[in-house]
């Protein structure tokens, strides 16, 4: 793949991920639950584009909210992948990088090959 084609694919992926983010807004109650768990340090953003449990597990309500949001994200990543010609993992990782860059200080993230880190 030429440098131009790679740049075009990356730009298309970034645009599609940005356009897909409003789909997450439909999960307002789950988002509020997860936001509180992130602020408390029990849930964090992973570089894969999914949420994870910093301490290994959480309450059933938090677990259900994380699972619902991760399922919605998986759907968005699959749609993005199908439209842009990249893998679902690549779409997730592109979003993960964006989400981690926007995390407020004090919340946790997990790089692709690393441990949970407090921002």
N, C-alpha and C positions, 0 to 999 in steps of 0.2 A: 504494500500500500504506500502510495507516495506521501510526502509530507503534506501536500495540499489536501489530499483525501483524508489524512488523519486529522488535520486541523478542522476540516469541514465536519467530520464525524464528531469531534469533540465539541464544536460549537453547536451542532444540532442536538447533541445529548444534553448539554447545559441548558439550552432553550427548552427542551421537552421536560426536563426535570423541573425547571422553574415553573412551567405551565401546569405541571401535574400537582404541585404542592397544594392548591386549594382543595383537592380531594381529601386531604387530611383534615380539613376544617369540619367535615361532616361528623367527625367523631368527637364532638365538643366535650361531652361528659368524660370520655376516656382520656382525652387530652388533659383535662383539668386534674384528673387522678394521677396521670403520669407526671405532669408538671410538678405537682406536690411531692411525688416520690423522688423526682430528680432533685428538687430543692433540698430534700431530706437526705440525699446521698445514697438512696437504695437502688435507684435506676439510673442508667447512663446511656449515652449514645455510643454505638460501636461504629468503627470505620466501615463496616459492611453495609451501613445504612439502616440497621435495625436497632431496636432498643435491647438492652440486656440488664441483668440483675447484678449489681455491683457486689452484693454480699451473698449471692447464691440463690436466694429465694425471697419471696415477699408474701404479703397477705393475698388471699384469694381475689379480692377486688382489684388490687394492683396487678396481679398476674393476669386477670381477665382483660384489664385495660391494655396492658403491654401486648398481649396476644392479639387483641383486636386491631391495635395500631400496626403491629408488625404484619398482620394479614393484609391490611389495606395497603401498606407500603409494598408488600410483595406483588400485589396486583398492579400498582402503579409502575413498579420496576419492570414487570413483564410487558406491560403496554409500551413503556418507553423503549425497551429492548426491541420489541417487534417493529416499532416505527422507525427506529434509528439504526438498526442493524448491529447493535452491540449486544453483549450478553446481559442477562438480568443481573448478574454479579457486578458487572461494570457500571450499570445504571445505579445499583445500590451503593456502590463505593463512591460514585460521583456525588450522590445525595449525602452520603455519610460525611464526606469532606466538607460540604456546605454546612451541614447541621453542626458539626464539631466546631467549625470556625465561628459560628454564631452563638455558641454556648456562653452563658454568663460565667463569670468567675465563681469558683466554688462548686461547680457541677462536674460530674465525672464523664470521661470518655475512654474508649479503648481502641488503640491503634490496631491495624491488621495483625501485626506480630508483636504484641506487647501486653502489658497488664493495665488494669484500670488506673487512670491518672486523674488527679483533681486539677481542673483548669485554674 
